[in-house]
């Protein structure tokens, strides 16, 4: 069993590792990935939590693409440099300093200047991230007089614009809340939501969530007391809602392709009533780029 676990860990580590080469640029050592290989190469990596981009010419000169900010205004040096390197054969007016935008630009230039060049640009602008999570919740939108918390776990598929990386995302989430002896309630929820990254750095992002559509499969035991007679009734329900449930979360980068996730969920909802308990819905998880 231990051998299987070790083998699985090795496979996972290899799947998240991309080929990198060491380059010395102006006396500094960089480990860079080659995104485009042609007459003009595009190299990049995440260095000290920031995306860094470089171009390599046919004479093996490696130059960093920069966009410094002076007196509140971006200087867009990368556009000037690329205009010079490509003899202004392509417009840089709409060129962004993002991986996808640079890749398309340089790929187009290589295709136009070399008939033997094989295009490598991926036209699909969507990126997918898959994650799992677990935590505790007091299910603030149900009757819970003792404010008890129960375990929960689930998974999520997040879809982002690959333009490094968009602040906007949608996600499909499935979670299950377990019951316990003191709170005999459980639910399986499938939710569709939207996410906006307020802070959107390479190493860390902070975002707000809203789940705007949910489908819940709920089971519970309802206890009633009439004339000192206690009765228990099993209850099950399937319900579709448009609740607009809000929460916050954060992604902390582990590797170039994986993240630790932290979330504080179900803070409030527009179309669901809180049943008297402030949210204690916390999860921690792991997700990676597909």
C-alpha positions as CSV (number, residue, x, y, z in Angstrom):
1,X,0.0,0.0,0.0
2,X,2.9,2.4,0.8
3,X,4.4,1.7,-2.6
4,X,1.1,2.6,-4.3
5,X,0.9,5.9,-2.3
6,X,4.5,6.8,-3.2
7,X,3.9,6.0,-6.9
8,X,0.7,8.1,-6.9
9,X,2.6,11.0,-5.3
10,X,5.3,10.8,-7.9
11,X,2.8,10.7,-10.8
12,X,1.0,13.7,-9.4
13,X,4.3,15.6,-9.0
14,X,5.3,14.9,-12.5
15,X,1.9,16.0,-13.8
16,X,2.2,19.4,-12.3
17,X,5.8,20.0,-13.3
18,X,6.5,21.7,-16.6
19,X,9.9,21.6,-18.4
20,X,12.1,24.5,-17.4
21,X,15.6,25.6,-18.5
22,X,18.1,27.7,-16.7
23,X,19.1,31.0,-18.4
24,X,21.5,33.8,-17.2
25,X,20.2,37.2,-18.1
26,X,22.2,40.3,-17.1
27,X,24.0,38.2,-14.5
28,X,20.8,36.8,-12.9
29,X,19.8,33.2,-13.0
30,X,16.3,32.4,-14.2
31,X,14.5,29.1,-14.6
32,X,12.1,29.7,-17.5
33,X,9.6,27.8,-19.5
34,X,9.5,28.0,-23.3
35,X,6.0,28.9,-24.4
36,X,6.7,29.6,-28.1
37,X,9.7,28.3,-30.0
38,X,10.4,29.9,-33.4
39,X,12.1,32.8,-35.0
40,X,11.1,34.7,-31.8
41,X,10.8,32.7,-28.6
42,X,8.5,33.5,-25.7
43,X,9.9,32.5,-22.2
44,X,8.2,33.0,-18.9
45,X,7.8,31.9,-15.3
46,X,6.3,33.0,-12.0
47,X,9.2,34.5,-10.0
48,X,8.7,35.8,-6.5
49,X,4.9,35.7,-7.0
50,X,5.0,37.7,-10.2
51,X,4.7,36.7,-13.8
52,X,7.9,37.5,-15.8
53,X,8.0,37.4,-19.6
54,X,11.1,37.3,-21.9
55,X,11.7,37.0,-25.6
56,X,14.6,35.2,-27.2
57,X,15.9,36.4,-30.6
58,X,17.6,34.3,-33.4
59,X,20.9,35.6,-32.0
60,X,20.1,34.1,-28.6
61,X,19.6,37.4,-26.9
62,X,17.1,37.2,-24.1
63,X,15.3,40.4,-23.2
64,X,12.6,40.9,-20.5
65,X,9.2,42.3,-21.5
66,X,8.4,45.1,-19.0
67,X,5.6,47.5,-18.2
68,X,6.9,49.8,-15.5
69,X,4.7,52.3,-13.8
70,X,5.9,55.9,-13.4
71,X,3.8,58.6,-11.8
72,X,0.7,56.4,-12.1
73,X,1.1,55.7,-15.8
74,X,2.3,52.4,-17.4
75,X,5.2,52.9,-19.8
76,X,4.4,49.8,-22.0
77,X,8.1,49.2,-22.8
78,X,7.1,45.7,-24.0
79,X,5.2,47.1,-26.9
80,X,8.1,49.3,-28.0
81,X,10.5,46.3,-27.8
82,X,8.2,44.0,-29.8
83,X,7.6,46.7,-32.4
84,X,11.4,46.8,-32.9
85,X,11.9,43.1,-33.0
86,X,9.1,42.5,-35.4
87,X,9.8,45.6,-37.6
88,X,6.2,46.7,-36.8
89,X,4.7,44.1,-39.0
90,X,2.0,43.5,-36.4
91,X,0.1,46.0,-34.4
92,X,0.7,46.0,-30.6
93,X,-2.2,48.4,-29.9
94,X,-4.3,45.8,-28.3
95,X,-1.5,43.6,-27.0
96,X,-1.6,42.9,-23.2
97,X,1.3,41.8,-21.0
98,X,-0.4,38.4,-20.4
99,X,0.7,34.9,-21.4
100,X,-2.1,34.2,-23.8
101,X,-1.9,37.6,-25.5
102,X,1.9,37.5,-25.9
103,X,1.7,33.9,-27.1
104,X,-0.8,34.7,-29.8
105,X,1.2,37.8,-30.9
106,X,4.6,36.0,-31.2
107,X,3.0,32.9,-32.7
108,X,1.4,35.0,-35.4
109,X,4.7,36.8,-36.1
110,X,6.5,33.5,-36.4
111,X,3.9,32.1,-38.7
112,X,4.1,35.2,-41.0
113,X,7.9,35.2,-41.1
114,X,8.6,31.5,-41.4
115,X,6.6,29.2,-43.7
116,X,8.0,26.2,-41.9
117,X,6.9,27.3,-38.5
118,X,4.3,25.1,-36.8
119,X,1.8,27.2,-34.8
120,X,1.5,26.3,-31.1
121,X,-1.0,28.9,-29.9
122,X,-4.0,27.4,-28.2
123,X,-7.1,29.3,-29.4
124,X,-9.3,28.1,-26.5
125,X,-9.2,31.0,-24.0
126,X,-10.7,29.0,-21.2
127,X,-8.8,27.5,-18.3
128,X,-10.3,24.8,-16.0
129,X,-9.4,24.2,-12.4
130,X,-10.6,21.1,-10.4
131,X,-10.7,21.1,-6.6
132,X,-11.8,19.2,-3.5
133,X,-12.5,20.7,-0.1
134,X,-13.7,19.8,3.4
135,X,-14.7,21.7,6.5
136,X,-17.4,22.5,9.0
137,X,-20.8,24.3,8.7
138,X,-23.6,25.3,11.0
139,X,-26.0,25.5,8.1
140,X,-27.2,29.0,8.9
141,X,-30.3,28.8,6.6
142,X,-32.0,25.9,8.5
143,X,-33.4,25.7,12.0
144,X,-30.5,24.9,14.3
145,X,-31.4,26.2,17.9
146,X,-28.1,24.9,19.5
147,X,-26.0,26.4,16.6
148,X,-24.3,23.0,16.0
149,X,-21.7,22.5,13.4
150,X,-21.4,19.4,11.2
151,X,-18.7,18.2,8.7
152,X,-19.0,18.9,5.0
153,X,-17.0,17.9,1.9
154,X,-17.2,18.4,-1.8
155,X,-15.6,19.2,-5.1
156,X,-15.6,22.1,-7.6
157,X,-14.9,22.8,-11.3
158,X,-13.9,26.4,-11.9
159,X,-13.8,28.0,-15.4
160,X,-11.7,31.1,-16.0
161,X,-10.6,33.2,-18.9
162,X,-7.0,32.2,-19.5
163,X,-5.9,35.9,-20.1
164,X,-3.7,35.7,-17.1
165,X,-5.9,35.0,-15.2
166,X,-9.2,36.9,-15.5
167,X,-10.7,38.3,-12.3
168,X,-14.0,36.7,-13.4
169,X,-14.9,33.0,-13.1
170,X,-17.8,30.7,-13.0
171,X,-17.9,27.5,-11.0
172,X,-19.9,24.3,-10.6
173,X,-19.8,22.9,-7.1
174,X,-21.1,19.8,-5.4
175,X,-21.0,19.4,-1.6
176,X,-22.4,17.1,1.0
177,X,-23.3,18.1,4.6
178,X,-23.2,15.2,7.0
179,X,-25.7,14.7,9.8
180,X,-24.9,14.0,13.4
181,X,-26.9,12.7,16.4
182,X,-27.7,16.1,17.8
183,X,-28.6,17.6,14.4
184,X,-30.2,15.0,12.2
185,X,-30.0,16.9,9.0
186,X,-28.0,16.3,5.8
187,X,-28.0,17.7,2.3
188,X,-26.3,17.2,-1.0
189,X,-26.1,20.4,-2.9
190,X,-25.2,21.1,-6.6
191,X,-24.6,24.8,-7.1
192,X,-23.7,27.1,-10.0
193,X,-21.9,30.3,-9.1
194,X,-19.9,33.3,-10.1
195,X,-16.5,34.5,-8.6
196,X,-14.8,37.8,-8.7
197,X,-11.2,38.2,-7.7
198,X,-10.7,41.4,-5.8
199,X,-7.0,40.7,-5.4
200,X,-5.6,38.8,-8.3
201,X,-1.9,38.1,-7.9
202,X,0.1,35.1,-9.2
203,X,0.8,33.8,-5.7
204,X,-2.4,34.9,-4.0
205,X,-5.9,35.8,-4.9
206,X,-8.8,37.0,-2.7
207,X,-12.4,36.8,-4.1
208,X,-16.1,37.0,-3.5
209,X,-18.5,34.2,-4.4
210,X,-22.2,34.2,-5.2
211,X,-24.1,31.0,-5.7
212,X,-27.1,32.0,-7.8
213,X,-28.6,28.6,-8.5
214,X,-28.7,25.5,-6.2
215,X,-30.3,22.1,-6.3
216,X,-30.6,20.4,-2.8
217,X,-31.4,16.8,-1.9
218,X,-32.2,17.0,1.8
219,X,-33.0,14.5,4.5
220,X,-33.9,15.3,8.1
221,X,-35.8,14.2,11.2
222,X,-38.4,16.5,12.4
223,X,-39.2,16.2,16.2
224,X,-42.6,17.6,17.4
225,X,-44.0,17.7,20.9
226,X,-47.8,17.7,21.4
227,X,-49.3,17.3,24.9
228,X,-45.9,16.0,26.2
229,X,-45.9,13.4,23.5
230,X,-42.7,13.4,21.4
231,X,-43.0,12.2,17.8
232,X,-40.2,11.9,15.2
233,X,-40.9,12.1,11.5
234,X,-38.5,11.4,8.6
235,X,-38.4,14.2,6.0
236,X,-36.9,14.3,2.6
237,X,-37.0,17.0,-0.1
238,X,-35.6,18.0,-3.4
239,X,-35.6,21.7,-4.0
240,X,-34.3,24.1,-6.6
241,X,-33.6,27.6,-5.5
242,X,-32.2,30.9,-6.9
243,X,-30.9,32.0,-3.5
244,X,-27.9,34.3,-4.3
245,X,-25.7,33.1,-1.4
246,X,-22.6,35.1,-0.8
247,X,-19.2,34.1,0.6
248,X,-15.5,34.9,0.4
249,X,-12.4,32.8,-0.4
250,X,-8.7,32.8,-1.2
251,X,-6.3,30.8,-3.4
252,X,-2.7,30.4,-2.2
253,X,-0.3,29.1,-4.9
254,X,1.6,25.9,-4.1
255,X,3.1,25.2,-7.5
256,X,2.6,26.7,-10.9
257,X,-0.4,24.5,-11.3
258,X,-1.9,23.9,-7.8
259,X,-3.3,25.9,-5.0
260,X,-4.5,25.7,-1.4
261,X,-8.0,27.2,-1.0
262,X,-9.6,28.8,2.0
263,X,-13.3,29.8,2.1
264,X,-15.8,31.4,4.4
265,X,-19.2,30.5,2.9
266,X,-22.9,31.3,3.4
267,X,-22.3,34.7,5.0
268,X,-25.8,35.8,3.8
269,X,-28.3,35.3,1.0
270,X,-30.6,37.6,-0.8
271,X,-33.5,35.2,-1.2
272,X,-33.0,32.9,1.8
273,X,-33.7,33.8,5.4
274,X,-31.0,33.3,8.1
275,X,-32.5,31.2,10.9
276,X,-30.8,33.1,13.7
277,X,-27.2,31.8,13.6
278,X,-24.4,33.8,12.0
279,X,-22.5,31.7,9.5
280,X,-19.8,29.3,10.7
281,X,-19.2,27.7,7.3
282,X,-15.5,27.2,6.8
283,X,-13.6,25.0,4.3
284,X,-10.1,24.3,3.3
285,X,-9.2,22.6,0.0
286,X,-6.8,21.9,-2.8
287,X,-7.2,22.6,-6.5
288,X,-5.1,22.4,-9.7
289,X,-5.2,23.4,-13.3
290,X,-6.4,20.8,-15.8
